[in-house]
Amino acid sequence: MIMVFKQKAMKYNGLTYRARDVIADELYLDRLTQVPEAIVVSSWRSLEEQKLMVKNGKSKTLNSNHRRGMACDIVNWKELQTKLRKVGLMNDITWDRNHYAYDSEAKATRFPLLDSLPKTLKEYKIKKNDTNVPKEKENPAETIITPNNPIPEVVQESNQSQEQIMNLTGYRTIISAVLAFVVTIGAISQGEADQLTEGVLAIVSVATLVSTVYFRLKAKK
């Protein structure tokens, strides 16, 4: 549906651009108004206006997307081209850099040419939640985890498995450390080890036991 959007007066490069009626398709305006700082200087054109543009060398076709309500000329496009592309307004005409069409110059031609306007145009109101702007692909890493999402179950199962492995490893380590300590004490008491070996075995055994107990207590926090 062709509609009219009341663009307010704005300043750019020391010039003041008067308030104007931007006439375009509602779909186009849905996107344009996502970049409120864009200053439109030309929107829908009649066939007669387009003929004049071609005659003056300002256009190369009579079937311009301006006549479909699917293109506008934006004076401050250089600063806004990234934002305009993000909302789906594209310029792919090398000889008319301020001309931005819906999706692309070629894709916009799927909409019909409008040789005249209805007697009364409905005024376009900016929509707070615009569903017509192309959305970026959802990032899997940003998926929201909810009680109904199977992801928490997988994570929980994985955590349980890791905890079981830690428990089993911890028990084995404690048993090994205790046995090593007992054997060391026995060897020392029977005089089967020299002083250096006694010291090393005792330190290793005690250190192993203490570190094992420490990491077990830390894992429970």
SVG drawing of the C-alpha trace seen along z (x, -y; Angstrom):
<svg xmlns="http://www.w3.org/2000/svg" viewBox="-9 -26 80 80">
<polyline fill="none" stroke="black" stroke-width="0.4" points="0.0,0.0 1.3,-3.4 1.4,-5.8 2.8,-9.2 5.4,-9.7 5.8,-13.1 9.6,-13.7 10.7,-16.5 13.1,-19.2 16.8,-18.2 20.2,-19.7 23.1,-18.2 26.5,-19.7 25.4,-23.2 22.1,-23.0 18.6,-22.8 16.3,-20.3 12.7,-21.3 10.1,-19.0 8.5,-17.0 6.1,-14.2 7.9,-11.0 5.6,-8.9 6.4,-5.2 5.1,-1.8 4.3,-0.8 6.9,2.0 9.6,-0.5 8.7,-2.9 8.9,-0.1 12.6,0.1 13.3,-3.5 12.0,-4.6 14.5,-2.3 17.1,-4.8 15.4,-8.1 18.4,-10.3 18.1,-9.5 17.1,-12.6 14.9,-11.8 15.0,-14.3 13.0,-12.2 10.4,-9.4 7.5,-8.3 7.4,-9.8 4.7,-9.9 5.4,-8.9 5.6,-12.5 8.1,-13.3 10.2,-10.3 10.2,-11.3 11.6,-14.7 14.3,-13.0 15.3,-10.9 15.2,-14.0 17.5,-15.9 20.0,-13.0 19.2,-12.3 17.8,-8.8 18.3,-6.2 14.9,-4.4 11.2,-5.3 10.5,-2.2 12.3,-3.5 11.6,-1.9 10.6,-5.4 7.4,-4.8 6.8,-1.7 7.2,-3.5 10.1,-1.1 13.0,-3.6 14.1,-6.9 17.0,-9.3 18.8,-9.9 21.1,-12.9 23.3,-11.7 23.7,-8.2 27.5,-8.2 27.3,-8.3 24.3,-5.9 25.0,-3.3 25.9,-0.6 22.7,-1.2 20.6,-1.3 22.0,2.0 21.3,3.5 17.6,2.8 17.4,4.0 17.7,0.8 20.3,1.3 22.1,-0.7 23.6,1.3 23.6,-1.5 27.1,-2.9 25.9,-6.0 23.3,-7.0 24.8,-6.5 22.1,-8.1 19.3,-5.9 18.2,-3.2 15.8,-0.5 13.9,2.2 16.1,5.4 17.9,4.5 17.3,2.6 16.4,5.9 14.3,7.4 12.2,4.2 10.9,4.6 8.6,7.4 6.3,4.6 3.9,2.9 4.4,-0.5 2.1,-3.2 1.1,-5.7 -1.1,-7.7 -1.8,-8.0 -5.1,-7.6 -6.9,-10.8 -6.3,-10.3 -3.1,-8.9 -3.0,-7.2 -0.4,-8.7 2.4,-6.3 3.0,-5.9 6.3,-4.6 6.0,-1.1 7.7,-0.3 8.2,3.4 9.0,3.7 8.8,7.3 9.6,6.4 13.3,5.7 15.6,8.5 16.9,10.4 20.4,11.6 20.9,15.4 20.4,16.5 23.7,17.2 23.5,20.7 25.7,19.5 23.0,17.0 20.3,19.6 18.2,19.0 18.1,22.0 14.7,22.7 13.2,25.5 11.6,26.9 14.9,26.8 16.7,30.2 20.1,28.5 20.1,28.3 19.4,32.0 22.5,32.8 24.6,30.4 23.3,31.9 24.0,35.4 27.5,34.3 28.1,32.7 26.9,35.9 29.3,38.0 32.2,35.8 31.4,35.8 31.2,39.6 34.6,39.8 36.0,37.3 34.7,39.3 36.1,42.6 39.5,41.0 39.6,39.3 38.8,42.5 41.5,44.4 44.0,41.6 43.3,41.6 43.7,45.3 46.9,45.3 48.3,42.4 47.4,44.2 49.0,47.5 52.1,45.6 52.3,43.9 51.9,47.2 54.5,48.9 56.9,46.0 56.5,46.1 57.0,49.8 60.1,49.6 61.5,46.9 60.7,48.9 62.5,52.0 65.5,50.0 65.2,51.2 65.6,47.7 68.5,45.2 67.9,41.8 67.5,40.0 64.9,42.5 63.1,42.3 62.8,38.5 61.7,38.5 59.1,41.2 57.7,39.6 57.4,36.2 55.8,37.6 53.3,39.7 52.3,36.9 52.1,34.3 49.9,36.7 47.6,37.3 47.2,33.6 46.7,32.5 44.1,35.2 42.1,34.2 42.4,30.5 41.1,31.1 38.2,33.3 37.1,30.5 37.4,27.9 35.3,30.0 32.5,30.1 32.1,26.3"/>
</svg>
